[in-house]
Amino acid sequence: MLFVMSGCGFVGNTKCSPSSTGIETEREWYSFKDSVEQADLIVEVEIVENSIINGYMCKTKHTATVLENFGGESEQEITFLQEGGNGALVNGNEIFQPGDRYILMLKETVGESAAQFWILGDELSTYKVDGHSLIRKYRYEELQSIEIDHMTDLIEDENMQIVDREKLIEKVKETRE
């Protein structure tokens, strides 16, 4: 189900409008375990560049350097799609920028696509790298044991979660075995 508040134009060659406020969607909820098991590729990446893809729904195509691979096969540089772009944010998710680092759980695209992969569950499988910690938009009870306690005061949104990077990688590897 898709609830459009405002966003990309859906007629002809209408481009995403920078004045768009956003698009709210409901997502299928993937548990951490399901995300890890269903992902074709789990990697830490650094965003190199991005470009907006217009069409039925605005998407941003990212080119990224793979810094570390935790599961699956990939080249040293990959492309993947993120929902939203050019001011049209999906579920309030900021568009990744060059230099940003993330751990992502990705699915391989099928058929003709502008990119090799897409983010499984979008923000559900996105971990922003901040030194030795990872920031998640939504809290997983499954990851409560690896939260960084002394950083909980820094969380602006009670739904967010900050977890230990190395412990998350251990959990990913254990789950993929």
MONORBEL-V768931 format. One record per residue. N is the residue number from 1. PSI is psi in whole degrees, 0 to 359 (none if undefined). D_CENTER is the distance of its C-alpha to the mean C-alpha in Angstrom with 2 decimals. Layout:
n->N psi->PSI d_center->D_CENTER
n->N psi->PSI d_center->D_CENTER
This chain:
n->1 psi->136 d_center->19.67
n->2 psi->125 d_center->18.54
n->3 psi->115 d_center->19.99
n->4 psi->117 d_center->20.24
n->5 psi->310 d_center->21.32
n->6 psi->159 d_center->21.40
n->7 psi->221 d_center->19.32
n->8 psi->150 d_center->19.83
n->9 psi->147 d_center->23.30
n->10 psi->11 d_center->23.81
n->11 psi->132 d_center->27.19
n->12 psi->228 d_center->28.17
n->13 psi->27 d_center->26.57
n->14 psi->134 d_center->25.47
n->15 psi->162 d_center->22.77
n->16 psi->138 d_center->20.05
n->17 psi->130 d_center->22.00
n->18 psi->341 d_center->21.20
n->19 psi->357 d_center->22.99
n->20 psi->142 d_center->20.65
n->21 psi->330 d_center->19.56
n->22 psi->170 d_center->16.71
n->23 psi->130 d_center->15.96
n->24 psi->132 d_center->15.64
n->25 psi->156 d_center->14.69
n->26 psi->141 d_center->15.29
n->27 psi->153 d_center->12.98
n->28 psi->130 d_center->14.31
n->29 psi->124 d_center->13.82
n->30 psi->131 d_center->13.08
n->31 psi->166 d_center->14.73
n->32 psi->311 d_center->13.56
n->33 psi->314 d_center->16.31
n->34 psi->318 d_center->15.45
n->35 psi->314 d_center->11.82
n->36 psi->316 d_center->13.41
n->37 psi->326 d_center->16.30
n->38 psi->343 d_center->14.68
n->39 psi->137 d_center->12.23
n->40 psi->335 d_center->14.13
n->41 psi->132 d_center->12.57
n->42 psi->117 d_center->11.21
n->43 psi->156 d_center->11.28
n->44 psi->129 d_center->11.24
n->45 psi->158 d_center->11.02
n->46 psi->127 d_center->12.50
n->47 psi->130 d_center->11.84
n->48 psi->311 d_center->15.29
n->49 psi->165 d_center->15.34
n->50 psi->159 d_center->13.89
n->51 psi->147 d_center->15.79
n->52 psi->137 d_center->15.82
n->53 psi->120 d_center->16.63
n->54 psi->153 d_center->18.91
n->55 psi->214 d_center->20.09
n->56 psi->321 d_center->20.02
n->57 psi->137 d_center->16.66
n->58 psi->137 d_center->15.21
n->59 psi->158 d_center->12.26
n->60 psi->129 d_center->11.39
n->61 psi->125 d_center->12.01
n->62 psi->140 d_center->11.02
n->63 psi->131 d_center->13.45
n->64 psi->150 d_center->12.67
n->65 psi->131 d_center->15.10
n->66 psi->118 d_center->14.57
n->67 psi->325 d_center->15.97
n->68 psi->139 d_center->16.11
n->69 psi->125 d_center->15.76
n->70 psi->358 d_center->15.75
n->71 psi->132 d_center->16.27
n->72 psi->176 d_center->16.88
n->73 psi->140 d_center->18.34
n->74 psi->166 d_center->17.19
n->75 psi->177 d_center->18.86
n->76 psi->333 d_center->18.68
n->77 psi->133 d_center->16.75
n->78 psi->165 d_center->14.16
n->79 psi->144 d_center->12.75
n->80 psi->161 d_center->9.67
n->81 psi->142 d_center->8.94
n->82 psi->138 d_center->6.74
n->83 psi->140 d_center->8.87
n->84 psi->169 d_center->11.41
n->85 psi->158 d_center->13.34
n->86 psi->45 d_center->16.73
n->87 psi->344 d_center->17.04
n->88 psi->96 d_center->15.82
n->89 psi->140 d_center->12.84
n->90 psi->123 d_center->11.40
n->91 psi->28 d_center->11.80
n->92 psi->12 d_center->12.28
n->93 psi->124 d_center->8.80
n->94 psi->146 d_center->9.87
n->95 psi->133 d_center->9.34
n->96 psi->145 d_center->8.63
n->97 psi->154 d_center->12.23
n->98 psi->134 d_center->14.41
n->99 psi->339 d_center->15.02
n->100 psi->147 d_center->11.76
n->101 psi->137 d_center->10.82
n->102 psi->153 d_center->7.83
n->103 psi->126 d_center->8.15
n->104 psi->147 d_center->5.88
n->105 psi->115 d_center->7.53
n->106 psi->151 d_center->8.37
n->107 psi->143 d_center->11.22
n->108 psi->138 d_center->13.92
n->109 psi->155 d_center->14.93
n->110 psi->138 d_center->18.46
n->111 psi->202 d_center->21.19
n->112 psi->130 d_center->21.05
n->113 psi->157 d_center->17.72
n->114 psi->349 d_center->16.83
n->115 psi->166 d_center->14.38
n->116 psi->330 d_center->14.50
n->117 psi->166 d_center->11.18
n->118 psi->156 d_center->8.50
n->119 psi->122 d_center->5.27
n->120 psi->114 d_center->7.47
n->121 psi->12 d_center->7.57
n->122 psi->252 d_center->4.44
n->123 psi->344 d_center->4.67
n->124 psi->337 d_center->6.93
n->125 psi->32 d_center->5.47
n->126 psi->125 d_center->3.68
n->127 psi->110 d_center->7.07
n->128 psi->126 d_center->8.54
n->129 psi->127 d_center->11.71
n->130 psi->82 d_center->14.89
n->131 psi->238 d_center->17.81
n->132 psi->5 d_center->18.43
n->133 psi->161 d_center->16.13
n->134 psi->137 d_center->12.47
n->135 psi->128 d_center->11.38
n->136 psi->144 d_center->9.60
n->137 psi->325 d_center->9.83
n->138 psi->141 d_center->11.66
n->139 psi->132 d_center->14.43
n->140 psi->124 d_center->15.07
n->141 psi->327 d_center->18.82
n->142 psi->338 d_center->18.39
n->143 psi->6 d_center->17.11
n->144 psi->325 d_center->19.82
n->145 psi->345 d_center->22.04
n->146 psi->14 d_center->19.83
n->147 psi->151 d_center->19.25
n->148 psi->103 d_center->20.87
n->149 psi->314 d_center->23.75
n->150 psi->354 d_center->25.03
n->151 psi->358 d_center->21.79
n->152 psi->333 d_center->21.67
n->153 psi->341 d_center->23.87
n->154 psi->349 d_center->21.30
n->155 psi->123 d_center->18.86
n->156 psi->330 d_center->19.37
n->157 psi->127 d_center->17.88
n->158 psi->344 d_center->19.26
n->159 psi->342 d_center->16.16
n->160 psi->164 d_center->14.19
n->161 psi->138 d_center->14.61
n->162 psi->121 d_center->15.33
n->163 psi->160 d_center->15.86
n->164 psi->126 d_center->17.76
n->165 psi->308 d_center->15.92
n->166 psi->322 d_center->18.81
n->167 psi->326 d_center->19.25
n->168 psi->317 d_center->15.71
n->169 psi->319 d_center->16.35
n->170 psi->315 d_center->19.69
n->171 psi->320 d_center->18.34
n->172 psi->312 d_center->16.05
n->173 psi->319 d_center->19.18
n->174 psi->318 d_center->21.46
n->175 psi->326 d_center->19.49
n->176 psi->346 d_center->19.38
n->177 psi->none d_center->23.13
